[in-house]
Amino acid sequence: MANYRSGRINEEIKREISIIIANDIKDPRVSAMVSVTHVNTTKDLHYAKVSLSIFGTESQKEETLEAIKHSSGFIRKELAHRLKLRHTPELIIERDDSIEHGMHINEIIQKLKENNNEA
């Protein structure tokens, strides 16, 4: 039962953080496209690890990540207003490169297929 509840809370936090980043953060450093890929909260809801996938150049990725980390207090405050939880978790924001890693592996596989077709 507890796993079901934590999964629902994780998905609600993920959805709300996505909306907040897209609509409410006015920092000009957030220039790249940002997607919240995963949220994992602790059982006591004091911490939430937020994984972000950021699309853009490497400098845009770094600037956007720093801007969002800098805005984590604002995001937490907005979460507190939007979600009715006893404790609003402290956000630990990290970059998720799994999509880019998957695309890189896909490129390697495509090159191998092309080389096998030529041989």
TORNU-38727 format. One record per residue (C-alpha): x, z, y; residue number from 1; residue in one letter; chain. Coordinates in Angstrom, 3 decimals, decimal comma, padded with zeros to 6 digits. Layout:
<pts>
[[X Z Y] NUM a A]
...
</pts>
This chain:
<pts>
[[000,000 000,000 000,000] 1 m A]
[[002,809 000,876 002,421] 2 a A]
[[004,554 -002,462 001,801] 3 n A]
[[001,378 -004,318 002,701] 4 y A]
[[001,062 -002,381 005,961] 5 r A]
[[004,703 -002,889 006,926] 6 s A]
[[004,377 -006,615 006,215] 7 g A]
[[001,358 -006,852 008,515] 8 r A]
[[003,162 -004,905 011,234] 9 i A]
[[006,251 -007,121 010,903] 10 n A]
[[004,130 -010,264 011,261] 11 e A]
[[002,222 -008,878 014,266] 12 e A]
[[005,475 -007,894 015,998] 13 i A]
[[006,933 -011,334 015,203] 14 k A]
[[003,893 -013,100 016,664] 15 r A]
[[003,818 -010,978 019,818] 16 e A]
[[007,565 -011,283 020,452] 17 i A]
[[007,271 -015,070 020,117] 18 s A]
[[004,497 -015,101 022,729] 19 i A]
[[006,413 -012,772 025,059] 20 i A]
[[009,611 -014,859 024,879] 21 i A]
[[007,720 -018,116 025,398] 22 a A]
[[005,436 -016,992 028,216] 23 n A]
[[006,597 -013,789 029,902] 24 d A]
[[010,383 -013,810 030,162] 25 i A]
[[011,291 -015,452 033,469] 26 k A]
[[015,081 -015,343 033,024] 27 d A]
[[016,583 -018,774 033,837] 28 p A]
[[019,256 -018,241 031,151] 29 r A]
[[016,563 -018,687 028,483] 30 v A]
[[016,847 -022,468 028,509] 31 s A]
[[017,053 -023,246 024,791] 32 a A]
[[014,142 -023,366 022,374] 33 m A]
[[013,749 -019,967 020,697] 34 v A]
[[011,918 -019,192 017,482] 35 s A]
[[011,459 -015,731 015,969] 36 v A]
[[012,238 -016,270 012,295] 37 t A]
[[012,035 -012,762 010,877] 38 h A]
[[011,212 -009,185 011,848] 39 v A]
[[012,062 -006,225 009,651] 40 n A]
[[010,990 -002,741 010,727] 41 t A]
[[012,158 000,562 009,308] 42 t A]
[[009,576 002,659 007,460] 43 k A]
[[009,291 005,122 010,346] 44 d A]
[[008,838 002,233 012,852] 45 l A]
[[011,681 003,442 015,075] 46 h A]
[[013,759 000,265 014,747] 47 y A]
[[012,939 -003,396 014,279] 48 a A]
[[015,563 -006,025 013,501] 49 k A]
[[014,482 -009,299 015,119] 50 v A]
[[016,107 -012,543 013,947] 51 s A]
[[016,016 -015,419 016,419] 52 l A]
[[016,719 -019,063 015,733] 53 s A]
[[017,945 -020,716 018,923] 54 i A]
[[018,150 -024,492 019,318] 55 f A]
[[020,464 -026,017 021,917] 56 g A]
[[024,138 -026,338 022,698] 57 t A]
[[026,465 -023,507 021,744] 58 e A]
[[026,732 -022,268 025,344] 59 s A]
[[022,931 -022,358 025,718] 60 q A]
[[022,583 -020,370 022,499] 61 k A]
[[024,948 -017,654 023,713] 62 e A]
[[023,351 -017,449 027,177] 63 e A]
[[019,846 -017,352 025,717] 64 t A]
[[020,761 -014,660 023,199] 65 l A]
[[022,358 -012,505 025,908] 66 e A]
[[019,335 -012,965 028,183] 67 a A]
[[016,918 -011,955 025,428] 68 i A]
[[019,069 -008,956 024,476] 69 k A]
[[019,101 -007,975 028,146] 70 h A]
[[015,291 -008,293 028,196] 71 s A]
[[014,754 -006,205 025,060] 72 s A]
[[013,447 -003,244 027,087] 73 g A]
[[010,852 -005,477 028,755] 74 f A]
[[009,877 -006,961 025,383] 75 i A]
[[009,493 -003,480 023,902] 76 r A]
[[007,331 -002,367 026,826] 77 k A]
[[005,108 -005,431 026,420] 78 e A]
[[004,841 -004,758 022,680] 79 l A]
[[003,699 -001,213 023,439] 80 a A]
[[000,903 -002,589 025,639] 81 h A]
[[-000,200 -005,236 023,155] 82 r A]
[[000,065 -003,354 019,855] 83 l A]
[[-001,573 -000,037 019,150] 84 k A]
[[001,194 001,726 017,242] 85 l A]
[[002,194 005,363 017,365] 86 r A]
[[005,841 004,389 017,864] 87 h A]
[[006,987 001,146 019,419] 88 t A]
[[010,205 000,249 017,616] 89 p A]
[[013,520 -000,175 019,369] 90 e A]
[[014,495 -003,821 019,039] 91 l A]
[[017,762 -004,934 017,476] 92 i A]
[[018,063 -008,618 018,337] 93 i A]
[[020,345 -010,906 016,340] 94 e A]
[[020,857 -014,629 015,977] 95 r A]
[[019,720 -016,345 012,786] 96 d A]
[[021,714 -019,449 011,858] 97 d A]
[[020,015 -020,052 008,508] 98 s A]
[[018,106 -023,146 009,705] 99 i A]
[[021,281 -024,742 011,080] 100 e A]
[[023,131 -023,821 007,903] 101 h A]
[[020,390 -025,475 005,843] 102 g A]
[[020,567 -028,618 007,984] 103 m A]
[[024,352 -028,730 007,506] 104 h A]
[[023,978 -028,453 003,727] 105 i A]
[[021,324 -031,183 003,804] 106 n A]
[[023,737 -033,488 005,674] 107 e A]
[[026,418 -032,858 003,047] 108 i A]
[[023,957 -033,683 000,246] 109 i A]
[[022,890 -036,886 002,017] 110 q A]
[[026,543 -037,964 002,390] 111 k A]
[[027,154 -037,295 -001,303] 112 l A]
[[024,112 -039,362 -002,235] 113 k A]
[[025,331 -042,244 -000,052] 114 e A]
[[028,790 -042,078 -001,627] 115 n A]
[[027,285 -042,115 -005,148] 116 n A]
[[025,105 -045,125 -004,271] 117 n A]
[[028,156 -047,032 -002,981] 118 e A]
[[030,233 -046,319 -006,073] 119 a A]
</pts>
